[in-house]
Amino acid sequence: MKPSRCVLSVGFVLLLGLASLGSVACRRHHPPFRRVVLITIDTLRADHLSSYGYPRPTSPWFAQLADQGVLFEHAIATMATTIPSHSAMFTSLYPIQTGVVQNSKVLADRYVTLAERFRRAGYATAAFVSARHLGAAHLNQGFDVYSQPQDEERHSRPGDKTINHALRWLAKQPPDQQFFVWIHLFDPHYPYRFHPKQQAMMESTRPMPDAQLKAFLVQREHIDPRTYNGDVRRMLHTVRDYDTEVRFADDQLQRFFQAVRRRGLIDDSLWIVTADHGEGLGDHLWMGHGKHIYNEQLHVPLLFWADDHRWKPRRVAPLVEHVDLVPTLIDIQKLDANVGQPMEGVSLRPLLRGQSKSFPDRRAFSQRRSFAGVKVSETDPLRRNYESGERYALQSLRYKYLLWTDGPDEFYDLRSDPFELNNQIGHGGTAERDFRRRLLHSVADYQRNAPRAESVEDRNLDALRALGYLQ
């Protein structure tokens, strides 16, 4: 840890005729980090990481950083769709405000991104993304380098290839280089690939028989076997494939972390790890994401790790959102906040410092896009039972209200029903009415000046169709 600078204040002791020096005030002055790494893992449910209670060792690297850093227990995504979620992280605005409510929409140039703020502060900026539909047309604003899958890599590339690109860039950086790097790994996204090596490592560390895994998935995560047409073996294979993808992504991130350390660039670095959204895996009879805004798709991991350990290791309970990332980094990094753009988030710095009592009681806003015109398939679990209209959600640690423009609303007491299985609409009393009123007000306010976002070029639409986004 670097030594802190302390200021000793005597306060005119001699003039006041005091016999002693009085109190000594000592305050830590932490300068901005010279290197910031933002990692987003696509489609990663928080509850499939051991740090969030999952019994399989899917994420030893993440767990090690979580033990040394600050882990947010209740981080909520703004949308269970990749590009809208990332646009919220980079702007501190909700998708409904920017118009980026589908993966085919492009963030307008008038919005100032997190990368642009870092570049204006003199940082080298680089992005390494693993999905072609998250290409440079969407979030390249402010990046000096933007590495994305090429045509020959089809729609996405595995995490090891993305990390290889990042390592080649890293090897060219001088020892005194300050940088902001964004790494996006796509591996846990459907279709899930099975990784035998990662499966063997997990089984050798903590074996888990089929019966034990089934009991956990059905009784603890409330995954419904009916999603798999009652085929329990298929359910177990699907979840195990997904888990090996998570472990593969974790292993690749460890490669990058170790390379940064070997090059002596770990000093003065801040690492932030999160996910754009979660995955259904069978909760609420849904395999994928995008359709629902239940918390298996919205609850994401969020971790802050600093090499100088300026924040004591802790788990943070208050509710936080993706839109909080920009104001937090502005606060920590002393980035320019005066860009003429509002921010919906708040700085998480008080929580990083353990000052949770002074943190406001939050209500997280989330949404999904309309699925009008989407083809329904009862045989494809990713396109089963699509619903028309928009859905919006507002939640606290205790309650959650879901507003559906084309159907009945829902209200849940998350304390007694964290998996949102028992709809209490009409029986929630004052809390239900308050949440409905606040949510309606928020939607109307956000829609008031909502822009019409541009769409990506037609050549990029094939990648979206292949992943089930444009059916």
Sequence and secondary structure as in RCSB ss.txt:
>XXXX:A:sequence
MKPSRCVLSVGFVLLLGLASLGSVACRRHHPPFRRVVLITIDTLRADHLSSYGYPRPTSPWFAQLADQGVLFEHA
IATMATTIPSHSAMFTSLYPIQTGVVQNSKVLADRYVTLAERFRRAGYATAAFVSARHLGAAHLNQGFDVYSQPQ
DEERHSRPGDKTINHALRWLAKQPPDQQFFVWIHLFDPHYPYRFHPKQQAMMESTRPMPDAQLKAFLVQREHIDP
RTYNGDVRRMLHTVRDYDTEVRFADDQLQRFFQAVRRRGLIDDSLWIVTADHGEGLGDHLWMGHGKHIYNEQLHV
PLLFWADDHRWKPRRVAPLVEHVDLVPTLIDIQKLDANVGQPMEGVSLRPLLRGQSKSFPDRRAFSQRRSFAGVK
VSETDPLRRNYESGERYALQSLRYKYLLWTDGPDEFYDLRSDPFELNNQIGHGGTAERDFRRRLLHSVADYQRNA
PRAESVEDRNLDALRALGYLQ
>XXXX:A:secstr
           SHHHHT SS             SEEEEEEETT  GGGSGGGT SS   HHHHHHHHHSEEEEEE
E SBSSHHHHHHHHHHS  HHHHT  STTEE  TTS  HHHHHHHTT EEEEE SBGGGSHHHH TT SEEE   
GGGTTB  HHHHHHHHHHHHHTS TT  EEEEEEE TTSSS    HHHHHHHHHHS   HHHHHHIIIIIS   G
GGGTT HHHHHHHHHHHHHHHHHHHHHHHHHHHHHHHTT  TTEEEEEEES    TTGGG SSSSS  SHHHHEE
EEEEEETT  S  EEE S EEGGGHHHHHHHHHT    SS   S    HHHHTT GGGS    EEEEE   TT  
  SSSGGGSS   S EEEEE SSEEEEEETTS  EEEETTT TT  S  TTS HHHHHHHHHHHHHHHHHHHHT 
   EE  GGGHHHHHHTTS  
